[in-house]
Amino acid sequence: MDSRSRAAFLALILAQAAHSIEEYVFRLFDVLAPARFISSLFSSDLSRGFAIANIGFVAFGAWCYVARVYRGHPSGRRWAWFWALLELGNAVGHSVFALDHGGYFPGVGTAPLLFGISIYLMARLLVYEPPGK
């Protein structure tokens, strides 16, 4: 992967960190059953469980960047695709929830950031680094 693709991947992980903070501050775990369930797997205190789950998620993204994408590991492109598609779905999902609720929904504020960076990363992976390169 070239330096711009690597930078886009890192930006996507940082955007996810900001997204996780927004979800925590506005208590996504109180309004979305899957978030509540995942939080409960880590702690009976949903706030703490949500924080633990999201720290782990962002840490996994950081590991993918450091150990796979940045170092040019052969699996780096696959990890970049995985994260780009995951975050695109995350952004779309939060936007749909906000539309369905007719207003703000935790995570929708940073959803455009996730959307834009994931689209940019996918474009770089498709146009600038076609498969097999």
VMD Tcl script that draws the C-alpha trace (Angstrom):
set ca {
  {0.00 0.00 0.00}
  {1.24 3.49 -0.75}
  {1.69 6.21 1.86}
  {-1.66 7.89 1.14}
  {-3.54 4.62 1.54}
  {-1.72 3.93 4.79}
  {-2.52 7.45 6.00}
  {-6.18 6.98 5.06}
  {-6.28 3.74 7.03}
  {-4.80 5.44 10.08}
  {-7.29 8.32 9.69}
  {-10.11 5.77 9.60}
  {-8.97 4.20 12.88}
  {-8.65 7.66 14.48}
  {-12.13 8.54 13.20}
  {-13.41 5.33 14.80}
  {-11.83 6.41 18.08}
  {-13.69 9.74 17.87}
  {-16.86 7.87 16.90}
  {-16.51 5.57 19.91}
  {-16.11 8.59 22.20}
  {-19.26 10.16 20.75}
  {-21.17 6.90 21.24}
  {-19.94 6.68 24.84}
  {-20.70 10.30 25.76}
  {-24.21 10.07 24.30}
  {-24.75 6.58 25.77}
  {-25.40 4.42 22.71}
  {-25.54 1.44 25.08}
  {-28.77 2.87 26.54}
  {-30.59 3.16 23.20}
  {-29.35 0.27 21.04}
  {-29.88 -3.33 22.15}
  {-26.79 -4.82 20.41}
  {-24.57 -2.18 22.07}
  {-26.18 -2.96 25.42}
  {-25.59 -6.71 24.88}
  {-21.93 -6.30 23.91}
  {-21.37 -3.94 26.84}
  {-22.87 -6.50 29.23}
  {-20.35 -9.11 28.06}
  {-17.55 -7.00 29.55}
  {-19.15 -5.61 32.71}
  {-22.43 -5.42 34.60}
  {-21.88 -1.64 34.48}
  {-22.92 -0.97 30.87}
  {-20.97 2.27 30.71}
  {-17.77 0.49 31.74}
  {-18.45 -2.49 29.48}
  {-19.04 -0.21 26.51}
  {-15.77 1.62 27.18}
  {-13.85 -1.65 27.47}
  {-15.36 -3.04 24.26}
  {-14.60 0.13 22.31}
  {-11.07 0.47 23.64}
  {-10.48 -3.10 22.52}
  {-12.02 -2.41 19.11}
  {-9.91 0.69 18.50}
  {-6.82 -1.11 19.84}
  {-7.45 -3.90 17.33}
  {-7.64 -1.27 14.57}
  {-4.36 0.22 15.80}
  {-2.78 -3.24 15.74}
  {-4.01 -3.76 12.16}
  {-2.38 -0.48 11.21}
  {0.95 -1.06 12.96}
  {1.39 -4.77 12.33}
  {-0.24 -5.18 8.92}
  {-0.87 -1.97 6.99}
  {2.07 0.23 7.98}
  {4.64 -2.56 7.76}
  {3.43 -3.65 4.34}
  {2.40 -7.15 5.45}
  {0.84 -9.15 2.59}
  {-2.50 -9.14 4.45}
  {-2.48 -5.34 4.81}
  {-4.75 -4.74 1.81}
  {-7.28 -7.27 3.07}
  {-7.33 -5.60 6.50}
  {-7.77 -2.20 4.83}
  {-10.73 -3.52 2.85}
  {-12.23 -5.12 5.95}
  {-12.04 -1.89 7.95}
  {-13.22 0.32 5.08}
  {-16.31 -1.84 4.52}
  {-16.98 -2.20 8.25}
  {-16.81 1.56 8.83}
  {-18.88 2.32 5.75}
  {-21.58 0.06 7.16}
  {-21.18 1.68 10.58}
  {-21.64 5.15 9.09}
  {-24.67 4.15 7.03}
  {-26.22 2.34 9.99}
  {-25.96 5.34 12.29}
  {-27.39 7.59 9.59}
  {-30.36 5.26 9.07}
  {-30.99 5.13 12.83}
  {-30.93 8.94 13.00}
  {-33.39 9.21 10.10}
  {-35.63 6.60 11.71}
  {-35.56 8.48 15.03}
  {-36.21 11.78 13.30}
  {-33.21 13.44 14.93}
  {-29.92 12.86 16.63}
  {-28.82 9.30 17.32}
  {-25.57 8.56 19.19}
  {-22.74 8.24 16.66}
  {-24.37 10.12 13.78}
  {-22.20 13.20 14.35}
  {-19.02 11.35 13.37}
  {-20.71 9.07 10.81}
  {-19.91 11.42 7.89}
  {-16.24 11.26 8.84}
  {-16.29 7.46 8.80}
  {-18.22 7.50 5.53}
  {-15.89 9.90 3.75}
  {-12.65 8.28 4.88}
  {-13.86 4.76 4.11}
  {-14.95 5.80 0.59}
  {-11.60 7.53 0.04}
  {-9.69 4.47 1.26}
  {-11.71 2.15 -0.98}
  {-11.13 4.42 -3.97}
  {-7.39 4.39 -3.30}
  {-7.40 0.61 -2.99}
  {-9.35 0.21 -6.24}
  {-7.85 2.91 -8.43}
  {-4.33 3.37 -7.17}
  {-3.64 -0.15 -6.05}
  {-5.58 -2.60 -8.19}
  {-5.74 -6.21 -7.01}
  {-2.70 -8.25 -7.89}
  {-0.31 -5.34 -7.69}
}
mol new
graphics top color blue
foreach p $ca { graphics top sphere $p radius 0.5 }
foreach p [lrange $ca 0 end-1] q [lrange $ca 1 end] { graphics top cylinder $p $q radius 0.2 }
display resetview
